[in-house]
């Protein structure tokens, strides 16, 4: 099951207006919440344990707070029911409300691939108005957003400077265009698929160190020796 599945997402009315920059505040709030989640858990659990309002075992929540932060960041930007308006405005539903990406003002095009029982492959679109969404398919679940994104990108002016990651360029079949020195695109980082498959394993040492530091800090704040 993909997160963009129309059958598994709540229904929203499409009567609300569409405008550029729509959802920018929601994106910023989501980013802020995701960033503050680990320190908030650290401080709250530490102070509550110190005040003897909750059990000492709650301090171990700090071990999973980085994962909760990453999950919050990802889930808040995932879109569904994507619809194209006027050729360049793509309206998307997210957990924080409707967002509208101005494809004609894209600044970054990335790609996220979650490897599991099946690869969940989605594009990350960020425009000049500060709106960001992660999505794969248009409303109805049959067609991907690739054709619309590619069409607009190929019409960008020579000095647009849109950053397109290597994996996104591969998905959009634009590798040659991105590498051309005409200023329309900037080649982003290219991560080999094999590295993506082992990303969780390779990031485990970093995660364990971060989780240990947060948990240790939680015990210090709680006054547990």
Buried (B, 14 or more C-beta within 10 A) or exposed (E): EBBBEBEEBEEEEEEEEBBBBBBBEBBBEBBEBBEEBBBEBBBBBBBBBBEEEBEBEBBEBBBBBBEBBBEBBBBBBBBBBBBBEEEBBBBBBBBBEBBBBBBBBBBBBBBBBBBEEEEBBBBBBBBBBEBBBBBBBBBEBEEBBBEBBBEBBEEBEEEBEBBBBBBBBBBBEBBEBBEEEEEBBBBBEEBEEEEBEEBEEEEEEEBEEBBEBBBEBBBEBBEEE
